[in-house]
Amino acid sequence: MSGMHERVQAMRESGDPARLASAIPYAKFVGIGVRLEEERIVGVMPFADHIVGNPALPALHGGTLGSLLESTAIFTVLWDVQSESLPKTINITIDYLRSARPVDTFAQAVITKLGRRVVNVRAVAWQQSRDKPVAVATANFLLKSEF
């Protein structure tokens, strides 16, 4: 049993998805966390000065916003699908809809198609209102590699 598999199993048993997010160094650096709301995964990226990409506006860096979307999609797959390994990103497309202001940012993902080896996920990021998303992403992940 791999270390990641053990973490995923512990996360499911405890009902606390934050345990997995805290094990990923980049997520810790950016400040990405995860929580449950009504049995659904919600990614959380609290505002911090080091995630600002354009201080003139100010606006969050698109890369950190993209990582919140991708991380939330991965955490959703790990939470919803009984996978033996960490999903591997095949591709991800991000649409930036408006400037993300220097405030806390949230994301939620939904699995749109689940196959034997590939899962398709759509993620949405928002700030003050879920009705006003700042970015959306569509991603495909490989569930288990044959090579």
DSSP file (Angstrom, degrees, kcal/mol; ACC not computed):
  #  RESIDUE AA STRUCTURE BP1 BP2  ACC     N-H-->O    O-->H-N    N-H-->O    O-->H-N    TCO  KAPPA ALPHA  PHI   PSI    X-CA   Y-CA   Z-CA
    1    1 A M              0   0    0      0, 0.0     2,-0.0     0, 0.0    83,-0.0   0.000 360.0 360.0 360.0 129.2    0.0    0.0    0.0
    2    2 A S     >  -     0   0    0     82,-0.2     4,-2.1     1,-0.1     5,-0.1  -0.301 360.0-113.0 -77.7 163.4    1.5    3.4   -1.0
    3    3 A G  H  > S+     0   0    0      1,-0.2     4,-2.0     2,-0.2     5,-0.1   0.889 118.6  48.8 -61.3 -41.2    1.8    6.4    1.2
    4    4 A M  H  > S+     0   0    0      2,-0.2     4,-2.7     1,-0.2     5,-0.2   0.910 108.8  52.7 -67.6 -41.1   -0.8    8.3   -0.8
    5    5 A H  H  > S+     0   0    0      1,-0.2     4,-2.6     2,-0.2    -1,-0.2   0.912 109.3  50.2 -59.7 -41.5   -3.2    5.4   -0.8
    6    6 A E  H  X S+     0   0    0     -4,-2.1     4,-2.6     2,-0.2    -1,-0.2   0.896 110.5  49.6 -63.5 -40.0   -2.9    5.3    3.0
    7    7 A R  H  X S+     0   0    0     -4,-2.0     4,-2.4     2,-0.2    -2,-0.2   0.913 111.7  48.0 -65.0 -42.1   -3.6    9.0    3.2
    8    8 A V  H  X S+     0   0    0     -4,-2.7     4,-2.3     2,-0.2    -2,-0.2   0.922 112.7  48.7 -64.2 -43.2   -6.7    8.7    1.0
    9    9 A Q  H  X S+     0   0    0     -4,-2.6     4,-2.5    -5,-0.2    -2,-0.2   0.916 112.3  48.1 -62.9 -43.2   -7.9    5.8    3.1
   10   10 A A  H  X S+     0   0    0     -4,-2.6     4,-2.5     1,-0.2     6,-0.3   0.883 109.6  54.1 -64.2 -38.0   -7.4    7.7    6.3
   11   11 A M  H  X>S+     0   0    0     -4,-2.4     4,-1.6     2,-0.2     5,-1.1   0.931 111.2  44.6 -61.0 -46.6   -9.1   10.7    4.8
   12   12 A R  H  <5S+     0   0    0     -4,-2.3    -2,-0.2     1,-0.2    -1,-0.2   0.917 114.2  49.1 -65.3 -43.5  -12.2    8.7    4.0
   13   13 A E  H  <5S+     0   0    0     -4,-2.5    -1,-0.2     1,-0.2    -2,-0.2   0.886 116.7  41.2 -64.9 -39.0  -12.3    6.9    7.3
   14   14 A S  H  <5S-     0   0    0     -4,-2.5    -1,-0.2    -5,-0.2    -2,-0.2   0.715 100.5-132.7 -80.9 -20.5  -12.0   10.1    9.3
   15   15 A G  T  <5S+     0   0    0     -4,-1.6    -3,-0.2    -5,-0.2    -4,-0.1   0.686  70.9 119.8  74.0  17.6  -14.4   12.0    7.1
   16   16 A D    > < -     0   0    0     -5,-1.1     3,-1.3    -6,-0.3     4,-0.3  -0.860  39.2-179.9-120.8  95.1  -11.8   14.9    7.0
   17   17 A P  T >> S+     0   0    0      0, 0.0     4,-1.3     0, 0.0     3,-1.1   0.683  74.2  78.9 -68.5 -16.1  -10.5   15.7    3.5
   18   18 A A  H 3> S+     0   0    0      1,-0.2     4,-2.0     2,-0.2     5,-0.1   0.764  79.9  70.1 -62.6 -24.0   -8.3   18.4    4.9
   19   19 A R  H <4 S+     0   0    0     -3,-1.3     4,-0.3     1,-0.2    -1,-0.2   0.861 100.5  45.5 -61.9 -35.6   -5.8   15.7    5.9
   20   20 A L  H X4 S+     0   0    0     -3,-1.1     3,-1.5    -4,-0.3     4,-0.3   0.918 109.5  53.1 -74.7 -43.8   -5.0   15.1    2.3
   21   21 A A  H >< S+     0   0    0     -4,-1.3     3,-1.4     1,-0.3    -2,-0.2   0.861 103.9  57.3 -60.1 -36.2   -4.6   18.7    1.3
   22   22 A S  T 3< S+     0   0    0     -4,-2.0    -1,-0.3     1,-0.3    -2,-0.2   0.639  99.0  61.6 -71.4 -12.2   -2.1   19.3    4.2
   23   23 A A  T <  S+     0   0    0     -3,-1.5    -1,-0.3    -4,-0.3    -2,-0.2   0.469  86.2  84.6 -90.7  -2.3    0.1   16.5    2.7
   24   24 A I    <>  -     0   0    0     -3,-1.4     4,-2.1    -4,-0.3     5,-0.2  -0.891  67.9-153.3-106.3 114.3    0.7   18.4   -0.6
   25   25 A P  H  > S+     0   0    0      0, 0.0     4,-2.4     0, 0.0    -1,-0.2   0.865  93.3  48.8 -56.6 -42.9    3.6   20.9   -0.4
   26   26 A Y  H  > S+     0   0    0      1,-0.2     4,-2.7     2,-0.2     5,-0.3   0.913 110.4  51.6 -65.8 -40.1    2.3   23.2   -3.1
   27   27 A A  H  >>S+     0   0    0      1,-0.2     4,-2.0     2,-0.2     5,-1.9   0.895 111.1  48.8 -61.5 -39.2   -1.2   23.3   -1.6
   28   28 A K  H  <5S+     0   0    0     -4,-2.1    -2,-0.2     3,-0.2    -1,-0.2   0.910 111.3  49.6 -66.1 -41.6    0.4   24.2    1.7
   29   29 A F  H  <5S+     0   0    0     -4,-2.4    -2,-0.2     1,-0.2    -1,-0.2   0.940 117.7  38.4 -62.7 -48.4    2.5   27.0    0.1
   30   30 A V  H  <5S-     0   0    0     -4,-2.7    -1,-0.2    -5,-0.1    -2,-0.2   0.801 113.7-118.9 -73.2 -28.7   -0.4   28.6   -1.7
   31   31 A G  T  <5 +     0   0    0     -4,-2.0     2,-0.3    -5,-0.3    -3,-0.2   0.616  51.4 164.8  99.1  16.6   -2.7   27.9    1.3
   32   32 A I      < +     0   0    0     -5,-1.9    -1,-0.3    -6,-0.3     2,-0.2  -0.510   8.1 170.8 -71.5 128.2   -5.2   25.7   -0.5
   33   33 A G  E     -A   44   0A   0     11,-3.3    11,-2.6    -2,-0.3     2,-0.3  -0.724  20.0-141.8-125.1 178.6   -7.4   23.8    2.0
   34   34 A V  E     +A   43   0A   0      9,-0.2     2,-0.3    -2,-0.2     9,-0.2  -0.999  18.0 171.9-146.0 144.4  -10.4   21.6    1.6
   35   35 A R  E     -A   42   0A   0      7,-2.2     7,-2.5    -2,-0.3     2,-0.4  -0.924  31.3-108.4-143.8 168.7  -13.6   21.2    3.6
   36   36 A L  E     +A   41   0A   0     -2,-0.3     2,-0.4     5,-0.2     5,-0.2  -0.869  26.4 179.8-102.8 134.9  -16.9   19.4    3.4
   37   37 A E  E >  S-A   40   0A   0      3,-2.6     3,-1.3    -2,-0.4    -2,-0.0  -0.955  79.6 -20.0-131.9 114.3  -20.2   21.2    2.9
   38   38 A E  T 3  S-     0   0    0     -2,-0.4     3,-0.1     1,-0.3    -1,-0.1   0.913 127.3 -53.3  53.0  46.8  -23.3   19.0    2.7
   39   39 A E  T 3  S+     0   0    0      1,-0.2     2,-0.4     0, 0.0    -1,-0.3   0.626 117.0 114.4  65.5  16.6  -21.1   16.0    1.9
   40   40 A R  E <  S-A   37   0A   0     -3,-1.3    -3,-2.6     2,-0.0     2,-0.3  -0.925  70.4-113.7-117.9 143.6  -19.4   17.8   -1.0
   41   41 A I  E     -A   36   0A   0     -2,-0.4    68,-0.5    -5,-0.2     2,-0.4  -0.547  29.9-171.5 -73.2 134.5  -15.8   18.9   -1.3
   42   42 A V  E     -A   35   0A   0     -7,-2.5    -7,-2.2    -2,-0.3     2,-0.3  -0.988  13.7-144.5-128.1 121.4  -15.1   22.6   -1.3
   43   43 A G  E     -AB  34 107A   0     64,-2.7    64,-2.1    -2,-0.4     2,-0.4  -0.640  16.8-162.2 -81.4 142.2  -11.6   23.9   -2.0
   44   44 A V  E     -AB  33 106A   0    -11,-2.6   -11,-3.3    -2,-0.3    62,-0.2  -0.992  16.1-178.4-131.1 129.1  -10.6   27.0   -0.1
   45   45 A M  E     - B   0 105A   0     60,-3.1    60,-2.0    -2,-0.4   -13,-0.2  -0.851  20.3-151.0-125.9  95.4   -7.8   29.4   -0.9
   46   46 A P        -     0   0    0      0, 0.0    58,-0.1     0, 0.0     2,-0.1  -0.323  32.0 -95.2 -63.1 146.7   -7.6   32.1    1.8
   47   47 A F        +     0   0    0     55,-0.1     2,-0.3     3,-0.0    57,-0.1  -0.368  51.4 166.7 -64.0 139.8   -6.2   35.5    0.6
   48   48 A A    >   -     0   0    0     55,-0.1     3,-1.7    -3,-0.1     4,-0.1  -0.973  44.5-118.8-149.5 148.4   -2.5   36.0    1.1
   49   49 A D  G >  S+     0   0    0     -2,-0.3     3,-1.6     1,-0.3    -1,-0.1   0.834 108.4  64.0 -57.5 -35.0   -0.2   38.7   -0.3
   50   50 A H  G 3  S+     0   0    0      1,-0.3    -1,-0.3    -3,-0.0    -3,-0.0   0.542  95.5  58.9 -73.8  -4.3    2.0   36.1   -2.0
   51   51 A I  G <  S+     0   0    0     -3,-1.7    10,-3.2   -21,-0.1     2,-0.4   0.319  77.0 112.6-103.8   8.8   -0.8   34.9   -4.3
   52   52 A V  E <   +F   60   0B   0     -3,-1.6     8,-0.3     8,-0.3    49,-0.1  -0.677  39.6 179.6 -79.5 129.2   -1.4   38.4   -5.9
   53   53 A G  E    S+     0   0B   0      6,-2.3     7,-0.2    -2,-0.4    -1,-0.2   0.770  75.4  32.5 -99.0 -33.3   -0.4   38.4   -9.6
   54   54 A N  E > > -F   59   0B   0      5,-1.9     5,-1.6     1,-0.1     3,-0.8  -0.872  60.8-178.0-127.6  97.6   -1.3   42.0  -10.4
   55   55 A P  T 3 5S+     0   0    0      0, 0.0    -1,-0.1     0, 0.0     5,-0.0   0.696  78.5  68.6 -70.4 -16.5   -0.7   44.4   -7.5
   56   56 A A  T 3 5S+     0   0    0      1,-0.1    -2,-0.0     3,-0.1     0, 0.0   0.846 119.3  16.9 -69.9 -32.9   -2.0   47.3   -9.6
   57   57 A L  T < 5S-     0   0    0     -3,-0.8    -1,-0.1     2,-0.1     2,-0.1   0.957 108.3-123.8 -76.0 -49.9   -5.6   46.0   -9.7
   58   58 A P  T   5 +     0   0    0      0, 0.0     2,-0.3     0, 0.0    -2,-0.0   0.758  51.6 157.2 -76.8 153.1   -5.0   44.1   -7.3
   59   59 A A  E   < -F   54   0B   0     -5,-1.6    -6,-2.3    42,-0.2    -5,-1.9  -0.990  42.9-101.9-142.7 149.3   -5.9   40.6   -8.6
   60   60 A L  E     -F   52   0B   0     40,-3.1    40,-0.3    -2,-0.3    -8,-0.3  -0.346  47.5 -96.1 -67.5 151.0   -4.9   37.1   -7.7
   61   61 A H     >  -     0   0    0    -10,-3.2     4,-1.8     1,-0.1     3,-0.5  -0.485  26.8-133.6 -67.7 134.4   -2.4   35.3   -9.9
   62   62 A G  H  > S+     0   0    0      1,-0.2     4,-2.7     2,-0.2     5,-0.2   0.814 103.4  59.6 -60.5 -32.2   -4.1   33.1  -12.5
   63   63 A G  H  > S+     0   0    0      2,-0.2     4,-2.2     1,-0.2    -1,-0.2   0.884 105.5  47.0 -65.8 -38.5   -1.7   30.2  -11.7
   64   64 A T  H  > S+     0   0    0     -3,-0.5     4,-1.9     2,-0.2    -1,-0.2   0.881 112.6  50.0 -71.0 -35.8   -2.9   30.0   -8.1
   65   65 A L  H  X S+     0   0    0     -4,-1.8     4,-2.0     2,-0.2    -2,-0.2   0.911 111.3  49.4 -65.4 -42.4   -6.5   30.2   -9.2
   66   66 A G  H  X S+     0   0    0     -4,-2.7     4,-2.7     1,-0.2    -2,-0.2   0.884 109.1  52.0 -62.8 -39.2   -5.9   27.4  -11.7
   67   67 A S  H  X S+     0   0    0     -4,-2.2     4,-2.7     2,-0.2     5,-0.2   0.860 106.7  53.6 -68.3 -33.7   -4.2   25.3   -9.0
   68   68 A L  H  X S+     0   0    0     -4,-1.9     4,-2.4     2,-0.2    -1,-0.2   0.935 111.8  45.5 -62.4 -44.9   -7.2   25.8   -6.7
   69   69 A L  H  X S+     0   0    0     -4,-2.0     4,-2.2     2,-0.2    -2,-0.2   0.939 116.2  44.5 -63.7 -47.7   -9.5   24.5   -9.5
   70   70 A E  H  X S+     0   0    0     -4,-2.7     4,-2.4     2,-0.2    -2,-0.2   0.920 114.6  48.9 -65.0 -43.4   -7.3   21.6  -10.4
   71   71 A S  H  X S+     0   0    0     -4,-2.7     4,-3.0     1,-0.2     5,-0.2   0.917 110.9  50.0 -62.7 -43.4   -6.7   20.6   -6.7
   72   72 A T  H  X S+     0   0    0     -4,-2.4     4,-2.1    -5,-0.2    37,-0.2   0.897 110.3  50.7 -62.5 -39.9  -10.4   20.8   -5.9
   73   73 A A  H  X S+     0   0    0     -4,-2.2     4,-2.2     2,-0.2    -2,-0.2   0.927 112.5  46.4 -62.8 -44.4  -11.1   18.6   -9.0
   74   74 A I  H  X S+     0   0    0     -4,-2.4     4,-2.7     1,-0.2    -2,-0.2   0.925 112.1  50.0 -64.4 -44.8   -8.5   16.0   -7.8
   75   75 A F  H  X S+     0   0    0     -4,-3.0     4,-2.1     1,-0.2    -1,-0.2   0.871 109.6  52.4 -62.3 -35.8   -9.8   16.1   -4.2
   76   76 A T  H  X S+     0   0    0     -4,-2.1     4,-2.8    -5,-0.2     5,-0.3   0.917 110.0  47.8 -65.3 -43.4  -13.4   15.6   -5.5
   77   77 A V  H  X S+     0   0    0     -4,-2.2     4,-2.6     1,-0.2    -2,-0.2   0.930 112.7  48.9 -62.4 -44.7  -12.2   12.5   -7.5
   78   78 A L  H  < S+     0   0    0     -4,-2.7     5,-0.3     1,-0.2    -1,-0.2   0.866 116.1  43.8 -63.2 -35.3  -10.4   11.1   -4.5
   79   79 A W  H  < S+     0   0    0     -4,-2.1    -2,-0.2    -5,-0.2    -1,-0.2   0.892 123.2  33.9 -75.8 -40.8  -13.4   11.7   -2.3
   80   80 A D  H  < S+     0   0    0     -4,-2.8     2,-0.4    -5,-0.2    -2,-0.2   0.733 112.1  58.6 -91.3 -24.6  -16.1   10.4   -4.7
   81   81 A V  S  < S-     0   0    0     -4,-2.6     2,-1.9    -5,-0.3    -1,-0.1  -0.895  77.9-127.7-114.8 134.9  -14.3    7.6   -6.5
   82   82 A Q        +     0   0    0     -2,-0.4     2,-0.4     2,-0.0    -4,-0.1  -0.587  48.5 165.5 -78.5  84.7  -12.7    4.5   -5.0
   83   83 A S        -     0   0    0     -2,-1.9    61,-0.1    -5,-0.3    -2,-0.0  -0.822  38.8-149.8-107.2 142.5   -9.3    4.9   -6.7
   84   84 A E  S    S+     0   0    0     -2,-0.4     2,-0.3    59,-0.1   -82,-0.2   0.688  80.3  29.5 -80.0 -20.2   -6.2    3.1   -5.7
   85   85 A S  S    S-     0   0    0     58,-0.4     3,-0.1   -81,-0.1    -2,-0.0  -0.874  95.4 -79.1-139.2 168.0   -3.9    6.0   -6.7
   86   86 A L        -     0   0    0     -2,-0.3    56,-0.1     1,-0.1    -2,-0.1  -0.495  56.5-108.4 -66.3 129.6   -3.7    9.7   -7.2
   87   87 A P        -     0   0    0      0, 0.0     2,-0.5     0, 0.0    56,-0.2  -0.355  30.2-136.4 -60.9 138.3   -5.5   10.8  -10.4
   88   88 A K  E     -C  142   0A   0     54,-2.5    54,-3.1    -3,-0.1     2,-0.3  -0.853  18.7-118.5-100.5 128.8   -3.0   12.0  -13.1
   89   89 A T  E     +C  141   0A   0     -2,-0.5    52,-0.2    52,-0.2     3,-0.1  -0.492  31.7 175.9 -68.2 124.7   -3.9   15.1  -15.0
   90   90 A I  E     -     0   0A   0     50,-3.0     2,-0.3     1,-0.4    51,-0.2   0.865  69.0 -25.4 -89.1 -53.0   -4.4   14.4  -18.7
   91   91 A N  E     -C  140   0A   0     49,-1.3    49,-2.4     2,-0.0    -1,-0.4  -0.985  54.6-163.3-156.6 159.2   -5.5   17.9  -19.6
   92   92 A I  E     -C  139   0A   0     -2,-0.3     2,-0.5    47,-0.2    47,-0.2  -0.980   3.1-162.9-148.0 135.0   -7.1   20.9  -18.0
   93   93 A T  E     -C  138   0A   0     45,-2.7    45,-2.2    -2,-0.3     2,-0.5  -0.981  11.0-165.4-119.7 127.1   -8.8   23.9  -19.6
   94   94 A I  E     -C  137   0A   0     -2,-0.5     2,-0.6    43,-0.2    43,-0.2  -0.945   7.9-161.1-117.7 130.7   -9.4   27.0  -17.5
   95   95 A D  E     -C  136   0A   0     41,-3.1    41,-2.1    -2,-0.5     2,-0.7  -0.951  10.6-151.9-108.2 117.2  -11.6   29.9  -18.4
   96   96 A Y  E     +C  135   0A   0     -2,-0.6    39,-0.3    39,-0.2     3,-0.1  -0.815  17.0 178.6 -89.8 116.2  -10.9   33.1  -16.5
   97   97 A L        -     0   0    0     37,-2.1     2,-0.3    -2,-0.7    38,-0.2   0.786  59.7 -10.5 -93.6 -31.7  -14.2   35.0  -16.3
   98   98 A R  S    S-     0   0    0     36,-1.5    -1,-0.3    34,-0.0     2,-0.1  -0.970  87.2 -70.9-160.3 164.1  -13.3   38.0  -14.2
   99   99 A S        -     0   0    0     -2,-0.3     2,-0.7    -3,-0.1    36,-0.1  -0.415  45.3-130.8 -63.8 133.5  -10.5   39.4  -12.1
  100  100 A A        -     0   0    0    -40,-0.3   -40,-3.1    -2,-0.1    -1,-0.1  -0.800  27.1-140.3 -88.5 115.8  -10.2   37.5   -8.8
  101  101 A R        -     0   0    0     -2,-0.7     2,-2.5   -42,-0.2   -42,-0.2  -0.161  30.0 -88.0 -73.0 166.3  -10.0   40.1   -6.1
  102  102 A P  S    S+     0   0    0      0, 0.0     2,-0.3     0, 0.0    -1,-0.1  -0.394  94.2  97.2 -78.3  67.3   -7.7   39.9   -3.0
  103  103 A V  S    S-     0   0    0     -2,-2.5   -55,-0.1   -58,-0.1   -43,-0.1  -0.867  87.3 -62.6-139.6 172.4  -10.2   38.0   -0.9
  104  104 A D        -     0   0    0     -2,-0.3     2,-0.4   -57,-0.1    -3,-0.1  -0.296  52.2-153.0 -59.5 143.9  -10.8   34.4    0.0
  105  105 A T  E     -B   45   0A   0    -60,-2.0   -60,-3.1    -5,-0.1     2,-0.3  -0.951   8.9-165.6-125.5 143.0  -11.6   32.2   -3.0
  106  106 A F  E     -BD  44 126A   0     20,-3.0    20,-2.5    -2,-0.4     2,-0.3  -0.862   2.7-169.7-126.6 157.3  -13.6   28.9   -3.1
  107  107 A A  E     -BD  43 125A   0    -64,-2.1   -64,-2.7    -2,-0.3     2,-0.3  -0.996   5.4-172.7-147.5 150.8  -14.1   26.1   -5.6
  108  108 A Q  E     - D   0 124A   0     16,-2.0    16,-2.6    -2,-0.3     2,-0.3  -0.993  10.0-159.3-142.0 146.2  -16.3   23.1   -6.1
  109  109 A A  E     - D   0 123A   0    -68,-0.5     2,-0.4    -2,-0.3    14,-0.2  -0.888   4.8-161.0-127.5 155.8  -16.1   20.4   -8.6
  110  110 A V  E     - D   0 122A   0     12,-2.5    12,-2.5    -2,-0.3     2,-0.6  -0.999  25.3-121.9-135.3 138.6  -18.5   17.8  -10.1
  111  111 A I  E     - D   0 121A   0     -2,-0.4    10,-0.3    10,-0.2     3,-0.1  -0.697  27.5-179.2 -78.8 121.1  -17.7   14.6  -11.9
  112  112 A T  E     +     0   0A   0      8,-2.3     2,-0.3    -2,-0.6     9,-0.2   0.723  69.6  11.4 -95.8 -24.8  -19.4   14.9  -15.3
  113  113 A K  E     - D   0 120A   0      7,-1.5     7,-3.1     2,-0.0     2,-0.5  -0.929  61.7-165.4-155.2 130.6  -18.3   11.5  -16.7
  114  114 A L  E     + D   0 119A   0     -2,-0.3     5,-0.2     5,-0.2     2,-0.2  -0.960  15.7 171.7-120.9 116.0  -16.7    8.5  -15.0
  115  115 A G        -     0   0    0      3,-2.7    -2,-0.0    -2,-0.5    28,-0.0  -0.430  49.9 -91.9-106.5-173.8  -15.1    5.8  -17.1
  116  116 A R  S    S+     0   0    0     -2,-0.2     3,-0.1     1,-0.1    -1,-0.0   0.870 120.8   6.1 -68.1 -35.9  -13.0    2.8  -16.2
  117  117 A R  S    S+     0   0    0      1,-0.2    26,-3.7    26,-0.1    27,-0.5   0.594 126.1  54.3-122.8 -17.9   -9.7    4.7  -16.6
  118  118 A V  E     - E   0 142A   0     24,-0.2    -3,-2.7    25,-0.1     2,-0.4  -0.958  55.8-167.4-126.8 139.1  -10.6    8.4  -17.3
  119  119 A V  E     -DE 114 141A   0     22,-2.3    22,-2.5    -2,-0.4     2,-0.5  -0.985  10.4-149.5-125.7 137.1  -12.8   10.8  -15.3
  120  120 A N  E     -DE 113 140A   0     -7,-3.1    -8,-2.3    -2,-0.4    -7,-1.5  -0.900  19.8-175.8-106.7 132.3  -14.0   14.2  -16.6
  121  121 A V  E     -DE 111 139A   0     18,-2.9    18,-2.9    -2,-0.5     2,-0.4  -0.970  17.2-156.6-132.3 142.4  -14.5   16.9  -14.0
  122  122 A R  E     -DE 110 138A   0    -12,-2.5   -12,-2.5    -2,-0.4     2,-0.4  -0.980  17.0-171.0-116.7 130.2  -15.9   20.5  -14.1
  123  123 A A  E     -DE 109 137A   0     14,-2.7    14,-2.8    -2,-0.4     2,-0.4  -0.931   7.1-162.2-124.1 146.5  -14.8   22.9  -11.4
  124  124 A V  E     -DE 108 136A   0    -16,-2.6   -16,-2.0    -2,-0.4     2,-0.4  -0.990   3.3-159.7-129.1 134.4  -16.0   26.4  -10.6
  125  125 A A  E     +DE 107 135A   0     10,-3.0     9,-2.6    -2,-0.4    10,-1.3  -0.924  18.0 164.5-114.2 140.8  -14.3   29.1   -8.5
  126  126 A W  E     -DE 106 133A   0    -20,-2.5   -20,-3.0    -2,-0.4     4,-0.1  -0.905  22.8-158.7-143.7 170.9  -16.0   32.0   -6.8
  127  127 A Q  S    S-     0   0    0      5,-0.5    -1,-0.1     2,-0.5     3,-0.1   0.489  81.5  -1.4-118.9 -94.0  -15.4   34.6   -4.2
  128  128 A Q  S    S+     0   0    0      1,-0.2     2,-0.4     4,-0.1     3,-0.1   0.830 132.6  29.1 -73.6 -29.6  -18.2   36.4   -2.5
  129  129 A S    >   -     0   0    0      3,-0.3     3,-1.8     1,-0.1    -2,-0.5  -0.992  59.6-147.2-138.2 130.8  -21.0   34.8   -4.4
  130  130 A R  T 3  S+     0   0    0     -2,-0.4    -1,-0.1     1,-0.3    -2,-0.0   0.773 102.7  65.4 -61.1 -24.9  -21.4   31.3   -6.1
  131  131 A D  T 3  S+     0   0    0      1,-0.2    -1,-0.3    -3,-0.1    -5,-0.0   0.567  99.2  54.0 -75.7  -8.3  -23.5   33.1   -8.7
  132  132 A K  S <  S-     0   0    0     -3,-1.8    -5,-0.5   -34,-0.0    -3,-0.3  -0.659  79.2-168.1-126.5  75.6  -20.5   35.1   -9.9
  133  133 A P  E     - E   0 126A   0      0, 0.0    -7,-0.3     0, 0.0     3,-0.1  -0.298  16.3-160.1 -65.3 147.4  -17.8   32.7  -10.7
  134  134 A V  E    S-     0   0A   0     -9,-2.6   -37,-2.1     1,-0.4   -36,-1.5   0.673  75.3  -0.2 -96.9 -23.0  -14.3   34.0  -11.3
  135  135 A A  E     -CE  96 125A   0    -10,-1.3   -10,-3.0   -39,-0.3    -1,-0.4  -0.979  57.9-159.8-161.7 152.7  -13.0   31.0  -13.2
  136  136 A V  E     -CE  95 124A   0    -41,-2.1   -41,-3.1    -2,-0.3     2,-0.4  -0.961  11.0-163.7-133.2 153.5  -14.2   27.6  -14.4
  137  137 A A  E     -CE  94 123A   0    -14,-2.8   -14,-2.7    -2,-0.3     2,-0.4  -0.990  13.2-159.3-139.1 147.2  -12.2   24.5  -15.5
  138  138 A T  E     +CE  93 122A   0    -45,-2.2   -45,-2.7    -2,-0.4     2,-0.3  -0.998  26.0 176.9-121.0 128.1  -12.8   21.3  -17.3
  139  139 A A  E     -CE  92 121A   0    -18,-2.9   -18,-2.9    -2,-0.4     2,-0.4  -0.961  23.6-152.1-136.0 149.7  -10.3   18.6  -16.6
  140  140 A N  E     -CE  91 120A   0    -49,-2.4   -50,-3.0    -2,-0.3   -49,-1.3  -0.978  18.5-168.8-118.6 135.1   -9.6   14.9  -17.6
  141  141 A F  E     -CE  89 119A   0    -22,-2.5   -22,-2.3    -2,-0.4     2,-0.5  -0.959  21.4-131.2-126.6 142.7   -7.8   12.6  -15.2
  142  142 A L  E     -CE  88 118A   0    -54,-3.1   -54,-2.5    -2,-0.4   -24,-0.2  -0.811  17.3-164.4 -87.6 125.1   -6.3    9.2  -15.6
  143  143 A L  S    S+     0   0    0    -26,-3.7   -58,-0.4    -2,-0.5     2,-0.4   0.883  72.2   7.5 -81.3 -39.8   -7.5    7.0  -12.7
  144  144 A K  S    S-     0   0    0    -27,-0.5    -1,-0.3   -60,-0.1     2,-0.3  -0.949  71.1-138.9-149.0 124.3   -5.0    4.1  -13.1
  145  145 A S        -     0   0    0     -2,-0.4    -3,-0.0    -3,-0.2   -28,-0.0  -0.612   2.4-158.4 -85.1 139.7   -2.0    3.9  -15.4
  146  146 A E              0   0    0     -2,-0.3    -1,-0.1     1,-0.2     0, 0.0   0.505 360.0 360.0 -91.3  -6.5   -1.3    0.6  -17.2
  147  147 A F              0   0    0      0, 0.0    -1,-0.2     0, 0.0    -2,-0.0   0.459 360.0 360.0-108.0 360.0    2.4    1.4  -17.8
